[in-house]
Amino acid sequence: MQHTSGAVGKFVTGMAAGMVAGAALGTMLAPSGRELKKAAHRAARKVNQAVDHFTDSLDL
């Protein structure tokens, strides 16, 4: 029985280490708030330009 509990302990330790490593990697790779705002602003500007071009082509 002791052999099984040791394996479970190693599994739980490995799982916890993986979760910590994943959280750290996710934090390092996540874009900052400023980058997200800039990307959203660029996307909104492109949508507005597309709508302007579309309405111009319809002569509205």
HUJOTA-V566110 format. One record per helix or strand of 3 or more residues. SS is the DSSP state (a for helix, b for strand). FROM is the first residue (numbers start at 1). TO is the last residue. If there is no record, write none. Layout:
SS&FROM&TO / SS&FROM&TO
//
This chain:
a&2&29 / a&33&58
//
